[in-house]
Amino acid sequence: MRKLIPIFAALTLGFGIGTAQAEVRGHEITYKSDGTTLKGYIAYDDKVKGKRPGVLVVHEWWGHNDYARKRADMLAEMGYTALAVDMYGDGKSANHPDDAKKFMMAVTSNMATLKARFEAGMNALKADASVDAGNIAAIGYCFGGGTVLNMARAGTDLKGVISYHGSLGTKTPAELGKVKARIAVFTGADDPYAPAAQVEAFKQEMDQAGVDYKVTVYPGAKHSFTNPDADRYGQQFNMPLAYNAEADKDSWAQTDAFLRDIFKK
């Protein structure tokens, strides 16, 4: 078990404590799914009193890494308890696209495994003493974005899900009346992994299923536009990845508003 990691930030919270010097604490947690050990990272602000909503963070195809943890810390700064989950097992992550693809395919090829690991993370988050178990949302990046959308399609009991540069296609389209979560999608107009035709197909799917959703498309944005490391990865592996500061900033501002709205804060 890792020691608590204090992270300081001045912020204004919507939980009745006004502007304060927040002390965000994060630590690793271990949980299991069907015999597989999963290693996550949970973060919270210990100055927020009482129970608060919980937010799951599902990593990119690279696996559970510092970027997912950074987003968990940012959510904690906003007054939530956030768990960066581990979908691959043993907290492993990839440094090369070939390994990332192998790890991702091992999970996505079996929807039952994907769902079980997601739900294991959700149960671990709900079990935390700081969390209001009736108020849970999930956000995801790249592979994680597609994952949270598929969990919403499956009818998972979530208040909302947010996908950032995630895959929008699916083999199991949403059914009318089954989706419980509100959905927000942020995607790049120049992302070849989510082309315009796929975006339009997703909108039609959501409309037909009666889902409360919103799609934001950022002109000029490529895949992985929220991750500052995207430029390095893109250059190193000749992939269409690029950080877009404007899209990152706007999508996070919309995330703040979305979470406040679904949690009524």
C-alpha positions in Angstrom: 0.0 0.0 0.0 1.3 3.4 -1.0 1.4 6.2 1.6 -1.1 9.0 1.2 0.0 11.6 -1.2 -1.0 15.2 -0.3 -1.7 17.5 -3.3 -2.5 21.1 -2.6 -4.7 23.4 -4.7 -6.8 26.5 -4.1 -10.3 26.0 -5.5 -13.9 26.9 -5.1 -16.0 23.9 -4.3 -19.8 23.4 -4.8 -20.2 21.5 -1.6 -20.9 24.3 0.9 -17.3 24.9 2.1 -16.5 27.9 -0.1 -13.0 28.7 -1.2 -10.4 26.7 0.8 -6.9 25.4 0.6 -7.8 21.8 -0.4 -5.6 18.9 0.6 -6.2 16.1 -1.9 -5.0 12.7 -0.8 -4.4 9.8 -3.0 -3.4 6.2 -2.5 -3.3 2.9 -4.3 -6.0 0.3 -3.7 -6.2 -3.3 -4.7 -9.4 -5.1 -5.6 -10.3 -8.2 -7.5 -12.5 -9.4 -10.4 -13.0 -13.1 -11.1 -9.6 -13.9 -9.5 -7.7 -11.1 -11.3 -5.9 -8.6 -9.1 -6.7 -5.0 -10.1 -4.7 -2.0 -8.9 -6.4 1.3 -8.8 -5.8 4.8 -7.4 -8.3 6.7 -5.3 -8.2 10.4 -4.5 -10.3 12.7 -2.3 -10.2 16.0 -0.6 -10.1 15.4 3.2 -11.5 18.9 3.8 -14.8 18.1 2.2 -17.1 17.0 5.0 -19.5 14.1 4.7 -20.2 11.8 1.8 -19.8 13.1 -1.7 -20.4 11.7 -5.3 -17.9 9.3 -6.7 -16.4 9.3 -10.2 -14.6 6.5 -12.0 -11.8 7.3 -14.3 -11.1 4.7 -17.1 -7.6 4.9 -18.6 -6.5 5.2 -22.2 -5.4 2.1 -24.1 -1.9 2.6 -22.6 -3.3 1.3 -19.3 -3.4 2.6 -15.7 -0.8 5.3 -15.6 0.0 8.7 -14.2 -2.4 10.5 -16.7 -5.4 8.6 -15.3 -4.2 9.4 -11.8 -3.8 13.0 -12.6 -7.5 13.2 -13.7 -8.5 11.5 -10.5 -6.6 14.2 -8.5 -8.3 16.9 -10.6 -11.8 15.4 -9.8 -10.8 15.3 -6.1 -9.9 19.0 -6.3 -13.5 19.6 -7.5 -14.9 17.9 -4.4 -15.5 14.3 -5.6 -13.9 11.0 -4.6 -12.4 9.6 -7.8 -11.0 6.2 -8.6 -8.7 5.6 -11.5 -9.5 2.0 -12.3 -7.3 -0.8 -13.6 -8.9 -2.6 -16.6 -5.9 -4.7 -17.6 -4.9 -6.3 -14.3 -2.0 -5.9 -11.9 -1.9 -2.2 -12.8 0.1 -2.8 -15.9 0.6 -0.2 -18.6 2.2 -0.2 -22.1 5.0 1.9 -23.6 4.4 0.7 -27.2 1.2 0.7 -29.3 1.6 -3.0 -30.0 1.5 -3.8 -26.3 -1.4 -1.4 -25.7 -3.4 -3.0 -28.5 -2.7 -6.5 -27.1 -3.8 -5.4 -23.6 -6.9 -3.7 -24.9 -8.0 -6.5 -27.2 -7.6 -9.1 -24.4 -10.3 -7.2 -22.5 -12.6 -5.9 -25.2 -12.8 -9.3 -26.9 -14.9 -10.5 -23.9 -17.6 -8.0 -22.9 -18.4 -10.0 -19.8 -14.8 -9.5 -18.5 -14.9 -5.9 -19.4 -18.2 -5.4 -17.5 -17.0 -7.4 -14.5 -13.8 -5.4 -14.2 -15.7 -2.1 -14.5 -18.2 -3.1 -11.9 -15.5 -4.3 -9.6 -14.0 -0.8 -9.7 -17.4 0.8 -9.2 -18.0 -1.4 -6.1 -14.6 -0.5 -4.8 -15.4 3.2 -5.2 -18.9 2.8 -3.6 -17.3 1.0 -0.6 -15.1 4.0 0.3 -16.3 5.7 3.4 -16.3 9.2 1.7 -18.6 8.2 -1.2 -22.3 8.6 -1.6 -22.9 5.2 -3.3 -26.1 6.5 -4.9 -24.3 9.2 -6.9 -21.7 7.6 -9.2 -20.5 8.7 -12.6 -17.7 7.5 -14.9 -15.3 9.3 -17.3 -13.0 7.6 -19.8 -10.3 8.4 -22.3 -9.7 6.7 -25.7 -10.3 3.0 -24.8 -11.8 4.3 -21.5 -14.2 6.5 -23.4 -15.5 3.6 -25.4 -15.7 1.5 -22.2 -17.9 4.0 -20.3 -20.2 4.4 -23.2 -20.6 0.6 -23.4 -21.3 0.5 -19.7 -24.0 3.1 -20.2 -25.4 1.0 -23.1 -25.5 -2.0 -20.8 -27.7 -0.2 -18.4 -25.2 0.2 -15.6 -26.5 2.3 -12.7 -24.6 5.5 -13.3 -25.8 9.1 -13.1 -23.7 10.1 -16.1 -20.7 9.1 -18.3 -18.3 11.2 -20.2 -16.2 10.0 -23.2 -13.1 11.9 -24.3 -11.7 10.9 -27.8 -13.3 7.5 -27.3 -14.5 5.0 -29.8 -18.2 5.6 -30.5 -19.0 2.4 -32.4 -20.4 -0.7 -30.8 -21.7 -4.2 -31.5 -24.4 -3.8 -28.9 -26.3 -0.6 -29.7 -28.3 1.2 -26.9 -31.8 -0.1 -26.5 -34.8 2.2 -25.9 -35.3 2.8 -22.2 -32.3 0.8 -21.1 -29.7 3.6 -20.6 -29.9 5.2 -17.2 -26.9 7.6 -17.5 -26.8 11.0 -19.1 -24.0 11.0 -21.7 -21.5 13.6 -22.8 -19.1 13.0 -25.7 -16.0 15.1 -26.6 -14.4 14.2 -29.9 -12.0 15.7 -32.4 -13.1 16.5 -36.0 -9.7 15.3 -37.2 -9.7 12.1 -35.2 -9.5 9.2 -37.7 -10.5 6.7 -34.9 -13.9 8.6 -34.6 -14.7 9.8 -38.2 -17.7 12.0 -38.9 -19.8 9.0 -40.1 -19.2 7.3 -36.8 -20.2 10.4 -34.9 -23.4 10.7 -36.9 -24.2 7.0 -36.4 -23.7 7.5 -32.6 -26.1 10.4 -32.6 -28.7 8.4 -34.4 -28.2 5.5 -32.0 -28.7 7.8 -29.0 -31.8 9.4 -30.5 -33.4 6.1 -31.3 -32.7 4.9 -27.7 -34.1 8.0 -26.2 -30.9 8.9 -24.4 -30.2 12.3 -22.8 -26.8 13.1 -24.5 -24.6 15.8 -25.9 -21.8 15.5 -28.4 -19.1 18.2 -28.8 -16.9 18.1 -31.8 -13.7 20.2 -31.8 -12.5 21.5 -35.2 -8.9 20.5 -35.9 -8.6 18.3 -32.8 -6.9 14.9 -33.3 -7.0 11.8 -31.2 -6.0 12.0 -27.5 -6.4 15.8 -27.6 -6.7 16.0 -23.8 -3.4 14.4 -23.0 -0.3 16.6 -23.0 1.8 13.6 -23.8 -0.1 13.0 -27.1 2.4 15.0 -29.2 5.3 12.9 -28.0 3.5 9.6 -28.5 2.3 10.8 -32.0 5.8 11.7 -33.1 7.5 8.6 -31.6 5.0 6.1 -33.1 3.9 8.1 -36.2 0.3 8.1 -35.0 -2.4 10.8 -35.5 -2.2 12.0 -31.9 -1.9 15.6 -30.8 -2.6 17.7 -27.7 -5.1 20.5 -28.1 -5.0 22.9 -25.2 -8.2 24.7 -26.2 -10.2 21.5 -26.5 -8.8 20.2 -23.3 -9.7 23.3 -21.4 -13.2 23.5 -22.8 -14.0 19.8 -22.4 -12.9 20.0 -18.7 -15.0 23.1 -18.1 -18.0 21.3 -19.6 -17.1 18.3 -17.4 -17.4 20.5 -14.3 -20.8 21.8 -15.4 -22.0 18.3 -16.4 -21.0 16.7 -13.0 -22.5 19.6 -11.0 -25.8 19.2 -13.0 -26.2 15.4 -12.7 -25.3 15.5 -9.0 -27.3 18.6 -8.4 -24.4 20.5 -6.8 
